[in-house]
Amino acid sequence: MRQLALQFGKFASIGVLATLTHIAVAALMHWVLGAGPQGANLAGFLIASAVTYFGNQRWTFGGGARHGQALRRFPVMAAASLGCSSGVTWLATEQFGWGYASALLLVAVTVPAVTFAIAKLWVFRAG
């Protein structure tokens, strides 16, 4: 149980770093460079995905899964995360009429929970 709590803490730390990266890149793309909400979100997501993979593969899960195996599975997790992120962004901005900042906050809550489950149970699982 202690190891799971430590692993979750590491994952959360990487998640915070990736989330901050996602938000910073998306905000820069949207408010400084004029990209629309989905394009800005995609740019933030892609950069944050690299932070997520390398941080979790090397630190959180300690390289238990073979790198090649994890690297092949990671895009599936990333696609699921992108779908979640894009869906939440679309729902918040287009259906609920929320501002982009509110949509990003909702993304920051939902996407890390989804990715932890997939990463722990499948992507970085040893064996």
PLY file of the C-alpha trace (Angstrom):
ply
format ascii 1.0
element vertex 127
property float x
property float y
property float z
element edge 126
property int vertex1
property int vertex2
end_header
0.00 0.00 0.00
2.85 2.35 0.83
4.46 1.68 -2.54
1.19 2.45 -4.33
0.87 5.71 -2.42
4.45 6.65 -3.31
3.84 5.74 -6.94
0.67 7.80 -7.00
2.56 10.73 -5.48
5.20 10.49 -8.20
2.54 10.20 -10.87
0.76 13.21 -9.43
4.01 15.20 -9.49
4.61 14.32 -13.14
0.94 15.02 -13.79
1.19 18.47 -12.25
4.27 19.24 -14.34
2.58 17.93 -17.50
-0.66 19.78 -16.71
1.16 23.05 -16.12
3.03 22.47 -19.37
-0.25 21.77 -21.19
-1.93 24.88 -19.80
1.07 27.13 -20.42
1.48 26.01 -24.03
-2.27 26.13 -24.73
-2.60 29.58 -23.17
0.39 30.87 -25.15
-0.99 29.43 -28.36
-4.49 30.81 -27.73
-3.95 34.19 -26.13
-0.60 35.19 -27.62
-0.49 33.47 -31.00
-4.25 33.54 -31.67
-4.89 29.82 -32.13
-8.43 28.57 -31.64
-9.32 26.53 -28.56
-8.84 23.10 -30.19
-5.55 23.94 -31.91
-4.18 25.49 -28.74
-5.33 22.48 -26.75
-3.66 20.09 -29.20
-0.32 21.91 -28.99
-0.44 21.89 -25.19
-1.40 18.23 -25.17
1.44 17.13 -27.45
4.16 18.85 -25.42
2.65 17.64 -22.15
2.56 14.08 -23.54
6.35 14.00 -23.87
6.69 15.19 -20.28
4.23 12.50 -19.18
5.91 9.60 -21.01
9.49 10.23 -19.99
8.68 11.30 -16.44
6.46 8.33 -15.74
8.49 5.75 -17.62
11.72 6.65 -15.86
10.61 7.91 -12.45
7.06 6.92 -11.51
7.06 3.35 -12.77
10.83 2.87 -12.65
11.19 1.37 -16.08
9.44 -1.87 -15.03
7.86 -2.26 -18.44
10.12 -2.73 -21.42
10.70 0.62 -23.10
9.60 -0.69 -26.51
6.41 -2.12 -25.09
5.57 1.03 -23.16
6.43 3.20 -26.14
4.03 1.23 -28.36
1.25 1.42 -25.79
1.74 5.06 -24.89
0.21 6.45 -28.12
-2.99 4.52 -27.38
-3.10 6.10 -23.94
-2.26 9.47 -25.46
-5.07 9.11 -28.00
-7.52 8.25 -25.23
-6.25 11.23 -23.24
-6.50 13.51 -26.27
-10.05 12.33 -26.86
-10.87 13.05 -23.23
-9.14 16.43 -23.32
-10.71 17.47 -26.61
-14.12 16.22 -25.59
-14.00 18.10 -22.32
-12.79 21.25 -24.10
-15.56 20.97 -26.71
-18.23 20.24 -24.12
-17.19 23.12 -21.89
-16.70 25.75 -24.62
-19.26 24.75 -27.23
-22.06 23.14 -25.24
-21.86 24.89 -21.87
-20.60 28.22 -23.22
-17.77 28.40 -20.69
-14.66 30.48 -21.28
-11.48 28.78 -22.35
-9.84 29.20 -18.92
-12.71 27.32 -17.27
-12.43 24.58 -19.88
-8.71 24.23 -19.17
-9.40 23.83 -15.46
-11.84 21.04 -16.19
-9.26 19.38 -18.46
-6.71 19.67 -15.63
-8.97 17.62 -13.35
-10.27 14.92 -15.68
-7.33 13.99 -17.89
-4.82 13.08 -15.13
-7.31 10.67 -13.52
-7.90 8.88 -16.82
-4.20 8.64 -17.69
-3.17 7.27 -14.27
-5.53 4.34 -14.61
-4.36 3.52 -18.13
-0.65 4.03 -17.31
-0.72 1.92 -14.14
-2.85 -0.92 -15.43
-1.53 -1.22 -18.96
1.14 1.09 -20.44
3.86 0.81 -17.79
2.86 -2.55 -16.31
5.85 -4.87 -16.15
5.64 -8.10 -18.04
0 1
1 2
2 3
3 4
4 5
5 6
6 7
7 8
8 9
9 10
10 11
11 12
12 13
13 14
14 15
15 16
16 17
17 18
18 19
19 20
20 21
21 22
22 23
23 24
24 25
25 26
26 27
27 28
28 29
29 30
30 31
31 32
32 33
33 34
34 35
35 36
36 37
37 38
38 39
39 40
40 41
41 42
42 43
43 44
44 45
45 46
46 47
47 48
48 49
49 50
50 51
51 52
52 53
53 54
54 55
55 56
56 57
57 58
58 59
59 60
60 61
61 62
62 63
63 64
64 65
65 66
66 67
67 68
68 69
69 70
70 71
71 72
72 73
73 74
74 75
75 76
76 77
77 78
78 79
79 80
80 81
81 82
82 83
83 84
84 85
85 86
86 87
87 88
88 89
89 90
90 91
91 92
92 93
93 94
94 95
95 96
96 97
97 98
98 99
99 100
100 101
101 102
102 103
103 104
104 105
105 106
106 107
107 108
108 109
109 110
110 111
111 112
112 113
113 114
114 115
115 116
116 117
117 118
118 119
119 120
120 121
121 122
122 123
123 124
124 125
125 126
